[in-house]
Amino acid sequence: MIGPRPWALLAWYLAVLLPALGGVQAARAVHVPGVVDPPVQVVRSQPILVPPKPTGVVPPRQGTGPSTEYSWEGCEQLPARFADVCFSALARQRAPRDPDGGLDACERVLDPALSDECRADVAELYASVDPSRSRRICEQIPRRRWRDQCVFGIATAWALRDPGFAMTTCESSGRWKAFCRHDVNGERATVDPEGAVEVCRGLQPADRPTCWHGIGKYVARVEPDRAVELCRRAPSRGDLLGQCAHGVGWAVAEARAEGAVGFCEPLGELHDGCLMGVAYHTRRYDAQRAVELCRLVRSGSERRHCLEVARRVRVAVP
């Protein structure tokens, strides 16, 4: 059991963390409930949705430094407005080895949306041990949107372990099916690009744009030049080249915002899609700069579309 003084420090930490989590979650491409980014779409293509995820859960610590250990008694000592966050974190802490204990902690989370998220997190964290048990956890989540996201989490947990099983699981992820395929096949592309390309080619035409976007985005996060090579193998029909390049631009902008435009410049037929990916990513934190980037798009129709998306936020645009 953690004594009162450390828990007082934790309460202060949570008080600082809660307002900041909005920014943290934005960096992870997630948002508060009910707020979904406009579809990521180059020109008349399948939209790529960003599934909602509420703020509140303490993100897992990275690196080798000390991590926070949570206890039931410690969570009970916290003021009510911090207890939900603490019990959610305790559930995540327990989930990989003790899913029932994790669900018990979720039962103490009073906020309905955060409680559903808590259960989905437990299922995802236990999925690598027993995906069938995790699916049963998903089925007990009251709200459909969170059941869908729970299944989505199981699929992504298996993306590299068994891509075929993961893609099959995506078929049950409801509203997030396209995004699930995007992430799972994108992850696969980082270790098995040929297999990932074949998956995209085998999908129905309406499902191919998000699939190619995922290849561009995920491979570019680790090897941008290789991602460009793969994008050039996308069929020219249906703007699949543009969607794949859009994913590349988004990923390059994540890593090096200032150099992303220069990366896109020499890409020929991939230039506009790449630059739009940079602009769409930039829009998440600097809408005015996104407008400036859209104006560099060479194709008139794609430039207009890019500007329409950039101007969906309240910025002064002449």
SEMIMI-657018 format. One record per residue: x, y, z of N, C-alpha, C, O in turn. Coordinates in pm, whole numbers, padded with zeros to 5 digits, always signed. Layout:
REM residues N
XYZXYZXYZXYZ ...
END
This chain:
REM residues 318
+00084-00120+00000+00000+00000+00000+00088+00125+00000+00186+00134+00074 +00050+00221-00085+00128+00344-00094+00077+00442+00009-00044+00463+00023 +00168+00502+00081+00131+00593+00190+00069+00721+00141+00067+00747+00021 +00019+00803+00231-00055+00921+00193+00027+01025+00119-00025+01091+00028 +00154+01042+00156+00231+01147+00091+00256+01117-00057+00238+01207-00140 +00297+00992-00095+00307+00963-00238+00176+00979-00311+00173+01025-00425 +00065+00939-00244-00063+00954-00314-00103+01100-00326-00172+01137-00421 -00063+01182-00233-00087+01326-00249-00010+01377-00371-00060+01460-00447 +00113+01325-00387+00191+01364-00503+00125+01316-00631+00122+01387-00732 +00070+01193-00627+00001+01142-00745-00122+01225-00777-00150+01249-00895 -00194+01269-00675-00312+01354-00700-00270+01482-00772-00337+01528-00864 -00158+01538-00728-00108+01659-00796-00070+01627-00941-00098+01704-01032 -00006+01510-00959+00035+01469-01093-00086+01454-01184-00083+01497-01299 -00192+01393-01134-00312+01376-01214-00377+01509-01246-00431+01529-01354 -00371+01601-01148-00430+01733-01172-00359+01804-01286-00422+01876-01364 -00229+01782-01296-00154+01842-01407-00178+01764-01535-00184+01822-01644 -00191+01631-01521-00203+01546-01638-00334+01561-01711-00337+01564-01834 -00443+01572-01638-00575+01571-01701-00590+01677-01809-00633+01644-01920 -00555+01807-01781-00570+01904-01889-00476+01878-02006-00507+01913-02120 -00362+01816-01978-00263+01796-02083-00294+01677-02171-00242+01667-02282 -00379+01587-02122-00400+01465-02197-00464+01489-02333-00446+01410-02426 -00538+01598-02345-00594+01629-02476-00487+01638-02581-00501+01583-02690 -00377+01707-02547-00267+01718-02641-00196+01587-02663-00155+01555-02774 -00182+01510-02556-00117+01379-02569-00198+01290-02661-00143+01226-02750 -00328+01287-02639-00411+01200-02721-00413+01246-02865-00419+01163-02955 -00409+01378-02889-00406+01425-03027-00282+01374-03097-00286+01337-03214 -00171+01371-03023-00047+01322-03083-00057+01174-03116+00014+01125-03204 -00144+01102-03047-00164+00961-03074-00279+00938-03171-00322+00825-03190 -00330+01046-03233-00438+01037-03330-00567+00988-03270-00639+00911-03334 -00598+01029-03149-00724+00995-03086-00785+01120-03027-00716+01220-03006 -00916+01114-02999-00986+01233-02956-01088+01201-02848-01113+01085-02816 -01146+01306-02794-01249+01289-02693-01375+01236-02757-01391+01247-02879 -01468+01177-02679-01588+01119-02736-01667+01222-02815-01682+01337-02774 -01717+01178-02930-01801+01265-03011-01725+01358-03101-01786+01428-03182 -01592+01362-03091-01513+01448-03177-01431+01359-03268-01337+01293-03223 -01466+01356-03395-01397+01273-03492-01343+01364-03600-01415+01449-03651 -01217+01347-03636-01158+01428-03741-01236+01413-03870-01297+01308-03893 -01236+01517-03955-01295+01499-04088-01224+01383-04158-01107+01356-04131 -01296+01315-04248-01234+01202-04316-01106+01243-04386-01098+01349-04447 -01004+01158-04377-00882+01178-04453-00910+01128-04593-00932+01009-04613 -00910+01218-04690-00954+01182-04824-00880+01271-04922-00883+01393-04910 -00814+01210-05019-00742+01290-05117-00840+01341-05221-00865+01462-05225 -00895+01257-05303-01000+01299-05397-01096+01183-05416-01058+01078-05468 -01220+01201-05375-01327+01103-05395-01285+00962-05356-01312+00867-05431 -01221+00946-05242-01174+00814-05201-01239+00773-05070-01305+00854-05003 -01221+00647-05033-01275+00596-04908-01221+00676-04790-01099+00687-04776 -01307+00733-04705-01256+00810-04592-01185+00723-04490-01219+00607-04471 -01085+00782-04426-01013+00715-04318-01054+00782-04189-01017+00897-04165 -01130+00713-04106-01182+00771-03985-01085+00755-03870-01006+00660-03867 -01092+00846-03776-01012+00836-03655-01106+00799-03541-01192+00879-03504 -01091+00679-03483-01186+00638-03380-01172+00723-03255-01061+00762-03220 -01283+00752-03187-01276+00837-03069-01217+00761-02951-01231+00639-02941 -01153+00834-02863-01101+00773-02741-01093+00885-02638-01027+00986-02662 -01160+00868-02526-01168+00980-02431-01037+01004-02358-00953+00915-02345 -01022+01124-02310-00909+01155-02225-00932+01094-02087-01045+01057-02054 -00828+01085-02009-00846+01041-01871-00752+00930-01828-00705+00931-01715 -00724+00834-01917-00641+00723-01877-00495+00764-01878-00447+00824-01974 -00425+00732-01772-00283+00763-01764-00210+00678-01866-00218+00555-01859 -00136+00738-01963-00068+00658-02064+00044+00578-02001+00102+00621-01901 +00077+00460-02058+00185+00379-02002+00317+00450-02012+00344+00520-02109 +00401+00431-01910+00533+00492-01909+00621+00425-02013+00613+00304-02034 +00707+00505-02079+00801+00452-02176+00942+00463-02118+00968+00542-02028 +01032+00382-02172+01171+00392-02131+01200+00306-02010+01122+00219-01972 +01316+00333-01950+01365+00249-01842+01354+00315-01706+01399+00257-01607 +01295+00433-01698+01283+00503-01571+01178+00439-01482+01112+00343-01523 +01161+00492-01360+01064+00435-01267+00922+00452-01319+00890+00555-01379 +00836+00353-01297+00697+00360-01339+00608+00367-01215+00650+00331-01104 +00486+00415-01235+00392+00428-01124+00322+00296-01100+00271+00235-01193 +00320+00251-00977+00245+00131-00940+00117+00176-00870+00121+00259-00780 +00005+00119-00913-00125+00156-00857-00175+00044-00766-00143-00073-00788 -00252+00080-00666-00314-00019-00578-00459+00021-00555-00496+00138-00566 -00540-00079-00523-00683-00055-00496-00698+00044-00381-00776+00139-00388 -00621+00020-00274-00631+00107-00157-00589+00249-00191-00650+00346-00145 -00484+00261-00271-00439+00394-00308-00542+00469-00391-00563+00589-00370 -00607+00400-00485-00710+00464-00566-00827+00511-00479-00884+00618-00503 -00862+00431-00379-00974+00468-00291-00942+00592-00209-01033+00662-00166 -00815+00620-00185-00777+00737-00106-00787+00867-00184-00787+00975-00125 -00797+00857-00316-00796+00977-00399-00932+01045-00400-01034+00978-00381 -00937+01177-00423-01065+01246-00441-01141+01186-00558-01081+01128-00649 -01272+01199-00557-01358+01134-00655-01318+01167-00798-01324+01081-00886 -01277+01292-00823-01249+01331-00960-01120+01267-01013-01098+01268-01134 -01037+01213-00926-00917+01143-00969-00933+00991-00965-00856+00919-01028 -01032+00944-00893-01046+00799-00872-01069+00725-01003-01013+00617-01023 -01151+00781-01094-01176+00714-01221-01046+00692-01298-01023+00585-01354 -00962+00793-01299-00834+00784-01370-00747+00677-01306-00685+00596-01376 -00744+00676-01176-00660+00581-01103-00708+00437-01125-00626+00349-01154 -00838+00412-01112-00888+00276-01131-00871+00230-01275-00848+00111-01299 -00881+00322-01372-00855+00285-01511-00710+00242-01529-00680+00144-01596 -00619+00318-01467-00478+00283-01475-00449+00151-01404-00368+00071-01451 -00515+00128-01291-00499+00002-01219-00548-00114-01305-00486-00221-01307 -00659-00094-01377-00711-00200-01465-00610-00234-01573-00588-00352-01603 -00548-00134-01631-00447-00159-01734-00326-00231-01674-00266-00317-01738 -00292-00195-01555-00178-00258-01488-00204-00408-01465-00114-00490-01479 -00328-00441-01428-00362-00580-01398-00388-00664-01523-00365-00784-01522 -00436-00600-01630-00495-00671-01744-00407-00780-01805-00459-00888-01831 -00278-00758-01831-00202-00862-01902-00194-00995-01829-00183-01099-01893 -00200-00993-01694-00190-01117-01618-00319-01156-01546-00339-01272-01511 -00407-01057-01525-00527-01082-01445-00644-01002-01502-00680-00898-01446 -00703-01048-01613-00811-00970-01674-00932-00953-01583-00997-00849-01586 -00962-01054-01502-01075-01040-01410-01047-00930-01307-01137-00852-01273 -00924-00925-01258-00888-00817-01167-00895-00682-01235-00935-00583-01173 -00857-00677-01362-00869-00553-01437-01013-00509-01452-01045-00391-01437 -01100-00605-01482-01243-00571-01495-01302-00527-01362-01389-00440-01358 -01256-00587-01252-01302-00542-01120-01269-00395-01099-01350-00319-01046 -01149-00355-01141-01111-00214-01129-01198-00127-01218-01235-00016-01179 -01230-00175-01338-01317-00099-01428-01455-00076-01367-01518+00027-01393 -01501-00171-01284-01632-00156-01220-01636-00034-01128-01744+00019-01101 -01521+00010-01081-01516+00125-00992-01507+00258-01067-01508+00364-01005 -01499+00253-01199-01494+00375-01280-01637+00423-01301-01718+00351-01360 -01668+00542-01254-01806+00590-01254-01848+00650-01388-01963+00637-01428 -01756+00716-01456-01790+00777-01585-01820+00667-01687-01734+00583-01712 -01941+00665-01747-01979+00553-01835-01884+00534-01954-01845+00421-01984 -01848+00643-02020-01761+00630-02137-01623+00580-02096-01565+00493-02162 -01570+00633-01987-01438+00591-01941-01442+00446-01892-01344+00373-01904 -01555+00406-01836-01571+00268-01792-01568+00173-01912-01504+00068-01906 -01636+00211-02020-01635+00128-02140-01495+00123-02200-01449+00018-02245 -01428+00236-02202-01291+00239-02252-01201+00149-02168-01114+00079-02220 -01223+00152-02038-01145+00070-01946-01158-00078-01983-01058-00149-01989 -01279-00124-02006-01300-00263-02044-01233-00296-02178-01174-00402-02194 -01244-00202-02273-01180-00224-02402-01028-00234-02387-00964-00315-02454 -00972-00152-02300-00827-00157-02276-00786-00291-02215-00684-00349-02252 -00866-00340-02120-00836-00470-02059-00836-00578-02167-00746-00662-02172 -00937-00576-02253-00946-00678-02359-00825-00670-02452-00768-00773-02488 -00786-00550-02490-00673-00535-02582-00543-00583-02517-00462-00650-02581 -00523-00549-02390-00399-00585-02323-00389-00735-02295-00279-00788-02278 -00503-00802-02290-00502-00947-02266-00512-01025-02397-00501-01148-02396 -00533-00956-02509-00563-01024-02635-00452-01117-02681-00479-01221-02740 -00326-01080-02655-00217-01165-02700-00212-01297-02624-00153-01394-02672 -00273-01302-02505-00277-01424-02424-00394-01512-02466-00378-01633-02486 -00511-01452-02479-00632-01530-02508-00731-01440-02582-00814-01376-02518 -00723-01435-02715-00814-01347-02790-00961-01383-02775-01047-01295-02783 -00991-01511-02753-01131-01551-02735-01188-01490-02607-01300-01440-02606 -01111-01495-02501-01154-01433-02374-01170-01283-02393-01264-01223-02341 -01080-01222-02467-01090-01079-02491-01215-01044-02571-01280-00943-02545 -01249-01128-02669-01371-01103-02745-01494-01109-02655-01588-01032-02672 -01494-01200-02559-01608-01208-02467-01617-01082-02381-01727-01036-02348 -01502-01026-02345-01503-00898-02272-01567-00790-02359-01649-00712-02311 -01528-00785-02486-01585-00685-02577-01737-00697-02584-01807-00596-02583 -01786-00819-02591-01930-00841-02607-02010-00792-02488-02130-00768-02500 -01945-00775-02373-02015-00728-02253-02015-00576-02240-02074-00523-02146 -01951-00505-02331-01948-00359-02325-02082-00305-02375-02123-00340-02485 -02149-00222-02298-02286-00181-02333-02297-00103-02464-02387-00131-02544 -02210-00008-02488-02225+00081-02603-02156+00024-02726-02043-00025-02719 -02227+00031-02839-02176-00029-02963-02043+00033-03004-01953-00039-03047 -02029+00162-02993-01907+00227-03040-01785+00172-02967-01677+00158-03025 -01802+00141-02838-01690+00090-02760-01670-00059-02782-01557-00108-02773 -01777-00133-02810-01761-00273-02848-01679-00283-02976-01589-00365-02988 -01713-00197-03072-01639-00196-03198-01492-00162-03176-01404-00227-03232 -01467-00062-03094-01328-00023-03071-01253-00132-02995-01133-00150-03014 -01323-00204-02909-01262-00315-02836-01213-00422-02932-01101-00471-02918 -01295-00459-03029-01256-00559-03128-01140-00505-03212-01047-00579-03245 -01147-00378-03247-01039-00313-03319-00907-00329-03243-00804-00359-03303 -00911-00310-03112-00790-00324-03031-00734-00465-03033-00612-00484-03036 -00823-00565-03031-00776-00704-03040-00707-00728-03173-00601-00792-03177 -00766-00678-03281-00706-00697-03413-00566-00637-03420-00474-00700-03471 -00550-00516-03370-00419-00452-03377-00317-00525-03289-00198-00525-03319 -00364-00585-03180-00272-00661-03094-00215-00783-03167-00109-00832-03130 -00287-00832-03270-00243-00950-03345-00187-00916-03482-00158-01006-03560 -00171-00787-03512-00132-00746-03647-00001-00810-03693+00011-00850-03809 +00096-00819-03604+00225-00877-03640+00236-01024-03602+00315-01098-03660 +00156-01067-03505+00161-01208-03463+00096-01299-03568+00150-01404-03603 -00021-01257-03616-00096-01337-03713-00181-01241-03795-00298-01219-03763 -00123-01182-03901-00196-01081-03979-00328-01131-04036-00425-01056-04044 -00331-01259-04076-00456-01312-04130-00566-01313-04027-00679-01272-04055 -00536-01359-03907-00634-01357-03798-00674-01214-03764-00791-01187-03739 -00577-01124-03764-00606-00984-03732-00702-00923-03834-00796-00853-03797 -00678-00948-03963-00767-00893-04066-00906-00953-04056-01006-00884-04076 -00915-01081-04024-01046-01143-04005-01118-01079-03887-01239-01055-03893 -01045-01051-03780-01104-00985-03663-01156-00847-03698-01258-00803-03646 -01085-00777-03787-01130-00644-03829-01272-00646-03886-01344-00547-03876 -01311-00757-03946-01444-00764-04008-01554-00750-03905-01668-00721-03941 -01523-00769-03776-01623-00755-03671-01608-00624-03594-01667-00608-03487 -01529-00531-03647-01504-00407-03573-01599-00294-03609-01572-00178-03580 -01710-00328-03674-01818-00232-03697-01774-00105-03766-01716-00109-03875 -01803+00007-03703-01776+00137-03765-01628+00161-03791-01592+00248-03871 -01541+00084-03724-01397+00106-03741-01334+00003-03833-01212-00014-03832 -01416-00066-03914-01362-00172-03999-01255-00119-04096-01148-00178-04107 -01285-00009-04164-01188+00045-04260-01061+00089-04191-00951+00065-04240 -01075+00153-04075-00957+00198-04002-00879+00079-03948-00756+00082-03942 -00949-00024-03907-00884-00145-03855-00800-00210-03964-00685-00246-03941 -00857-00225-04083-00780-00281-04194-00659-00193-04224-00549-00243-04248 -00681-00063-04222-00573+00034-04248-00457+00011-04152-00342+00004-04196 -00485-00001-04023-00379-00015-03923-00315-00154-03927-00193-00167-03923 -00399-00256-03935-00346-00393-03932-00258-00420-04054-00146-00470-04040 -00308-00386-04172-00228-00413-04292-00109-00318-04301-00005-00354-04356 -00123-00197-04246-00009-00107-04240+00102-00164-04153+00220-00159-04190 +00065-00217-04036+00164-00282-03950+00230-00399-04023+00352-00416-04017 +00150-00478-04092+00206-00592-04165+00308-00545-04269+00410-00609-04289 +00278-00434-04333+00366-00385-04440+00506-00354-04391+00601-00357-04469 +00522-00325-04263+00654-00293-04210+00745-00416-04204+00867-00402-04201 +00685-00536-04202+00766-00659-04195+00742-00750-04315+00826-00835-04347 +00628-00733-04382+00594-00819-04497+00526-00732-04604+00406-00746-04627 +00602-00644-04669+00540-00553-04766+00472-00625-04881+00367-00580-04928 +00529-00736-04927+00467-00807-05039+00331-00862-04999+00235-00854-05076 +00323-00918-04879+00195-00970-04832+00093-00859-04816-00025-00878-04848 +00137-00744-04766+00045-00631-04747-00007-00579-04880-00125-00545-04891 +00079-00572-04981+00035-00528-05114-00068-00624-05170-00167-00580-05229 -00048-00754-05153-00143-00852-05202-00278-00838-05132-00383-00857-05194 -00276-00806-05002-00402-00784-04931-00479-00670-04995-00599-00683-05020 -00413-00559-05022-00480-00444-05083-00537-00479-05220-00649-00440-05254 -00461-00553-05296-00507-00590-05430-00628-00683-05425-00709-00684-05518 -00640-00760-05318-00749-00855-05307-00878-00799-05251-00981-00867-05251 -00875-00675-05202-00996-00615-05145-01089-00564-05253-01049-00545-05368 -01215-00541-05215-01308-00476-05305-01259-00335-05338-01193-00273-05255 -01290-00284-05458-01239-00152-05498-01264-00041-05396-01178+00045-05375 -01380-00042-05332-01411+00065-05237-01324+00058-05111-01309+00158-05041 -01266-00059-05083-01185-00076-04962-01035-00057-04986-00957-00058-04891 -00995-00040-05111-00852-00033-05142-00786+00099-05101-00671+00098-05059 -00855+00214-05114-00785+00339-05080-00728+00342-04938-00612+00379-04919 -00809+00304-04838-00758+00307-04701-00647+00205-04681-00556+00227-04601 -00655+00095-04753-00552-00009-04742-00418+00045-04792-00316+00027-04726 -00416+00110-04908-00292+00166-04961-00242+00282-04875-00121+00300-04858 -00335+00360-04822-00295+00468-04732-00219+00411-04612-00119+00468-04569 -00267+00299-04558-00202+00237-04443-00061+00191-04476+00030+00206-04394 -00041+00134-04596+00093+00092-04635+00186+00212-04639+00296+00208-04583 +00142+00320-04704+00226+00439-04712+00261+00495-04577+00376+00530-04551 +00162+00504-04489+00182+00567-04359+00273+00484-04268+00367+00537-04210 +00245+00356-04257+00320+00274-04161+00463+00247-04207+00556+00251-04127 +00481+00220-04336+00617+00195-04384+00699+00323-04378+00818+00319-04346 +00637+00438-04409+00710+00565-04405+00755+00601-04265+00850+00677-04248 +00688+00550-04164+00730+00577-04027+00866+00514-03996+00937+00560-03906 +00901+00409-04068+01029+00343-04042+01126+00357-04159+01248+00355-04138 +01075+00370-04282+01162+00377-04399+01090+00453-04511+01032+00390-04599 +01092+00586-04509+01015+00666-04605+01046+00635-04751+00953+00626-04833 +01172+00618-04787+01205+00591-04926+01147+00457-04972+01101+00446-05086 +01148+00358-04885+01088+00229-04918+00937+00245-04936+00878+00181-05023 +00875+00329-04855+00731+00353-04868+00699+00413-05004+00600+00374-05067 +00781+00506-05050+00759+00565-05182+00766+00458-05290+00684+00457-05382 +00863+00367-05280+00876+00259-05378+00749+00173-05381+00700+00137-05488 +00696+00143-05263+00574+00062-05257+00455+00137-05315+00372+00079-05385 +00447+00266-05287+00335+00345-05339+00334+00345-05492+00227+00345-05553 +00450+00345-05552+00457+00347-05698+00402+00218-05760+00379+00211-05880 +00381+00118-05677+00322-00008-05726+00169-00007-05715+00103-00101-05759 +00113+00098-05658-00033+00106-05647-00094+00135-05783-00037+00212-05861 -00208+00075-05814-00274+00106-05942-00306+00255-05952-00337+00320-05852 -00297+00307-06072-00323+00451-06091-00471+00484-06084-00508+00597-06054 -00557+00387-06110-00702+00412-06105-00750+00424-05961-00696+00360-05871 -00851+00506-05940-00911+00521-05808-00828+00601-05711-00853+00598-05591 -00729+00672-05761-00642+00758-05679-00568+00680-05570-00540+00735-05464 -00537+00554-05595-00464+00475-05497-00321+00525-05480-00266+00519-05370 -00261+00574-05590-00129+00636-05579-00134+00754-05483-00048+00769-05396 -00237+00837-05500-00249+00955-05414-00274+00920-05269-00220+00984-05180 -00356+00819-05246-00384+00780-05108-00259+00726-05040-00232+00759-04924 -00184+00642-05110-00061+00588-05052+00038+00701-05024+00100+00704-04918 +00052+00793-05119+00143+00906-05099+00097+00995-04984+00180+01050-04911 -00033+01010-04968-00089+01086-04856-00042+01026-04723-00003+01099-04632 -00047+00893-04715+00001+00827-04593+00149+00853-04569+00191+00873-04455 +00228+00853-04677+00371+00882-04664+00392+01022-04610+00470+01043-04517 +00321+01120-04669+00337+01258-04625+00299+01278-04480+00367+01350-04406 +00191+01214-04438+00147+01223-04298+00257+01171-04205+00291+01235-04106 +00312+01052-04239+00414+00991-04153+00542+01074-04149+00602+01090-04043 +00585+01126-04263+00706+01208-04266+00686+01334-04183+00777+01379-04114 +00565+01393-04191+00537+01513-04112+00538+01484-03963+00574+01571-03884 +00499+01364-03923+00506+01326-03782+00650+01335-03730+00673+01379-03618 +00744+01292-03812+00882+01280-03767+00964+01407-03789+01051+01440-03708 +00936+01479-03896+01017+01598-03928+00931+01700-04002+00932+01707-04125 +00858+01776-03926+00762+01870-03985+00829+01969-04080+00775+01997-04187 +00945+02020-04043+01009+02122-04125+01064+02066-04256+01069+02137-04356 +01105+01939-04255+01163+01882-04376+01065+01806-04463+01105+01753-04567 +00939+01798-04422+00843+01715-04494+00814+01768-04634+00800+01689-04727 +00804+01900-04649+00775+01957-04781+00888+01924-04878+00863+01887-04993 +01010+01936-04832+01125+01903-04916+01127+01756-04955+01172+01722-05064 +01080+01669-04866+01074+01527-04899+00976+01504-05013+01004+01424-05102 +00862+01572-05011+00759+01552-05113+00799+01611-05249+00755+01563-05353 +00880+01714-05248+00907+01794-05367+00948+01711-05489+00894+01734-05597 +01042+01616-05478+01088+01546-05599+01009+01421-05636+01056+01342-05718 +00892+01401-05580+00823+01273-05596+00735+01263-05720+00664+01164-05737 +00739+01362-05806+00665+01352-05932+00516+01337-05911+00452+01421-05847 +00460+01227-05966+00315+01207-05958+00267+01185-05815+00147+01192-05790 +00358+01158-05723+00320+01141-05582+00327+01271-05503+00291+01274-05385 +00375+01378-05566+00399+01503-05493+00274+01555-05424+00277+01585-05305 +00164+01566-05498+00045+01630-05440-00013+01547-05327-00050+01602-05223 -00022+01416-05345-00074+01333-05237+00013+01342-05113-00037+01352-05001 +00145+01340-05133+00239+01350-05021+00221+01483-04949+00215+01488-04826 +00214+01592-05026+00201+01724-04965+00068+01739-04891+00062+01804-04787 -00037+01679-04944-00165+01684-04875-00159+01607-04743-00221+01646-04645 -00085+01498-04743-00065+01426-04617+00005+01512-04514-00032+01512-04397 +00106+01587-04558+00175+01679-04468+00078+01786-04417+00076+01817-04298 -00003+01841-04508-00097+01946-04470-00201+01894-04371-00233+01963-04274 -00254+01775-04394-00357+01721-04306-00302+01695-04167-00369+01718-04067 -00179+01645-04161-00118+01625-04030-00093+01758-03962-00118+01772-03842 -00044+01855-04035-00014+01987-03978-00140+02054-03926-00135+02127-03827 -00251+02030-03991-00378+02091-03952-00416+02057-03808-00491+02131-03745 -00365+01946-03755-00400+01905-03621-00346+01999-03516-00398+02004-03404 -00242+02076-03549-00185+02168-03450-00162+02309-03503-00136+02400-03424 -00171+02330-03635-00149+02463-03691-00229+02474-03819-00178+02447-03928 -00356+02515-03806-00447+02519-03921-00402+02620-04026-00416+02594-04145 -00349+02735-03983-00306+02835-04079-00190+02784-04165-00186+02808-04285 -00097+02713-04102+00014+02655-04178-00037+02549-04274+00016+02535-04384 -00140+02473-04235-00198+02373-04324-00254+02439-04450-00238+02387-04560 -00318+02554-04433-00370+02629-04549-00255+02667-04642-00267+02654-04763 -00145+02715-04585-00030+02754-04666+00026+02634-04743+00065+02647-04859 +00028+02518-04679+00078+02398-04746-00016+02355-04859+00030+02314-04966 -00145+02364-04835-00242+02328-04939-00223+02412-05065-00243+02363-05177 -00184+02537-05049-00166+02626-05164-00047+02584-05250-00032+02633-05362 +00038+02495-05199+00152+02445-05276+00116+02324-05360+00197+02280-05442 -00004+02269-05341-00049+02154-05420-00066+02197-05565-00127+02301-05591 -00014+02121-05659-00008+02164-05798-00139+02145-05873-00178+02231-05952 -00207+02034-05848-00335+02009-05916-00443+02102-05860-00460+02112-05739 -00514+02169-05951-00618+02262-05906-00727+02195-05826-00770+02248-05724 -00775+02077-05871-00885+02011-05802-00840+01962-05665-00914+01974-05567 -00720+01907-05656-00673+01858-05527-00638+01975-05435-00657+01964-05313 -00589+02085-05490-00561+02202-05407-00689+02255-05344-00692+02289-05226 -00797+02262-05424-00926+02309-05371-00975+02216-05261-01023+02262-05157 -00963+02086-05283-01008+01991-05181-00927+02006-05053-00982+02005-04943 -00797+02020-05068-00708+02037-04952-00747+02161-04873-00753+02158-04750 -00773+02271-04944-00811+02395-04877-00945+02382-04806-00964+02437-04698 -01038+02309-04867-01167+02287-04802-01149+02219-04667-01211+02256-04568 -01063+02117-04664-01039+02044-04539-00968+02135-04438-01004+02138-04321 -00866+02209-04484-00790+02296-04392-00879+02404-04334-00856+02447-04221 -00977+02448-04407-01062+02559-04363-01181+02514-04278-01265+02596-04242 -01188+02387-04246-01297+02340-04161-01280+02380-04016-01371+02363-03936 -01165+02433-03982-01143+02484-03847-01149+02636-03854-01137+02694-03962 -01166+02699-03738-01186+02845-03733-01052+02917-03739-00991+02948-03636 -01007+02943-03860-00886+03020-03879-00916+03130-03981-01008+03117-04062 -00840+03236-03976-00859+03347-04069-00792+03312-04200-00669+03309-04209 -00873+03284-04302-00820+03247-04432-00874+03345-04535-00995+03355-04550 -00787+03419-04607-00836+03516-04706-00905+03447-04824-00951+03514-04916 
END
